[in-house]
Amino acid sequence: MQEFTYKNEELHCEGVSLKSIAAAVGTPTFVYSKNAMVARIRAYEAALAEAPHIVAYAIKANTNQWVIRAMAEEGAGGDVHSGGELYRALNAGVPANKIVYSGVGKTTQEMQEALSAGIMLFSVESIAELKTLSGVAREMGCIAPIALRVNPHVDAKTHPYISTGLKTAKFGIPLSYAADAFEEARRLPALNPTGVHIHIGSQITDLAPVQEAIHHGADLVRDLRQRNFDIQYFDAGGGLGITYDTEEPPEPDAHVHAALQAIHAMNLTLVLEPGRALVGNAGVLLTRVLYHKQTEEKRFVVIDAGMNDLLRPSLYDAYHEIRAVDDPGAHERVVADLVGPVCEEGDFFAKNRALPHVPGGGLMAVMSAGAYGFTMASNYNSRRRPAEVFVDGPRFALIRRRESYDDLVHHEVSGQLDWLDGNSER
Ligand SMILES: Cc1ncc(COP(=O)(O)O)c(C=O)c1O
């Protein structure tokens, strides 16, 4: 996280003091270092330079168009999970022929949109989806290029909510059934089965399970080729973890080499789908302390950001480092819960943590908030979603304005309600 450092006893993002951003934009605000993100995508691209490849940025990690655009400018494609993410990817300039679309619940409308756009691959997650996609493509008079997402039953050793490669998970087609599923795809009229996809989870800090899963996938490709399938793509997913606390995850080049080694000399285009590893450590949530509160039991520090802004601590019990924006040396530590204003006991950022003592009105930074931060934000408690800011060297720009109160009611029907007769067919 060298893009977030103290200069003149103030926390900076690249060359910009977070205090100046708070003064200009207010809080809470997500602040992203453009150069930190670019450095990470370049690390992937450099490690892959000699191999046919696509780095498909997993857009779900951070969907701001300026972030997606920064990735696309470095040659990245996109991994999308909904029609909305497909729209965002295309809108931000990701070429359609570098987009892979995964997810267990694609609707026919989403399939039509992706087929019209001409995406590189659908990652199909069930037999029922195969049949539906074939029907949609046939009606449109085209052929859908597909990978099958296989579930290798490998434990990614991460949080259960983001562990997707076990046979109890909703994701993928069991490895034991994968060849049959490919045969089914071949029988269907409008599919081109050309890829194998495996993604076993997120925030993975040990590559051994990833390697194991990829080896299973490579064996499957060999089997499929013997059955005369023209397999051209191997999508090894994303999932590389980052340092939130004391984790020491492998670097992007190790992730790349683990995948390349398993498919060596197989003449496959390698697709990787990193999300968190590209943007997670490149962002912070900048927030202001509202109150200190001491009860008989414990001390609370109440900030102006809540679980609606950054859900990870509440959802995954996730650790985020908390820093004072001002003067690192001068802050004594206080053991407290760092909580937000939302009407939930689950609204916390840290529990019983020795936090820097920042008085009311002072600024704090919740670190490593660039991935699955704003994208998971909601309007719960009718809180307006925060602003987002991009920093590039000595300058910064607002890339999403803070929502207004009007935004909260904007999509609700106003004036008279147009009541419809529920008994008549329309
Ligand atoms: C299919 C797929 N690919 C890639 C990713 C990105 O994961 P990460 O952000 O951990 O790299 C996800 C995350 O959920 C996913 O489901």
The ligand as a MOL file (V3000), in Angstrom:
LIG
                    3D

  0  0  0     0  0            999 V3000
M  V30 BEGIN CTAB
M  V30 COUNTS 16 16 0 0 0
M  V30 BEGIN ATOM
M  V30 1 C -16.3030 -16.1770 -11.6650 0
M  V30 2 C -15.5290 -15.1840 -10.8920 0
M  V30 3 N -14.3840 -14.7170 -11.4080 0
M  V30 4 C -13.6410 -13.7920 -10.7590 0
M  V30 5 C -14.0300 -13.3010 -9.5330 0
M  V30 6 C -13.1740 -12.2640 -8.8870 0
M  V30 7 O -12.6560 -12.6860 -7.6840 0
M  V30 8 P -11.5390 -11.8390 -6.9740 0
M  V30 9 O -12.0510 -10.4730 -6.7870 0
M  V30 10 O -11.3240 -12.5490 -5.6990 0
M  V30 11 O -10.3350 -11.8890 -7.8530 0
M  V30 12 C -15.2070 -13.7700 -8.9500 0
M  V30 13 C -15.6220 -13.2630 -7.6420 0
M  V30 14 O -16.6190 -13.5300 -7.0880 0
M  V30 15 C -15.9810 -14.7340 -9.6430 0
M  V30 16 O -17.1180 -15.2050 -9.1470 0
M  V30 END ATOM
M  V30 BEGIN BOND
M  V30 1 1 1 2
M  V30 2 1 2 3
M  V30 3 2 2 15
M  V30 4 2 3 4
M  V30 5 1 4 5
M  V30 6 1 5 6
M  V30 7 2 5 12
M  V30 8 1 6 7
M  V30 9 1 7 8
M  V30 10 2 8 9
M  V30 11 1 8 10
M  V30 12 1 8 11
M  V30 13 1 12 13
M  V30 14 1 12 15
M  V30 15 2 13 14
M  V30 16 1 15 16
M  V30 END BOND
M  V30 END CTAB
M  END
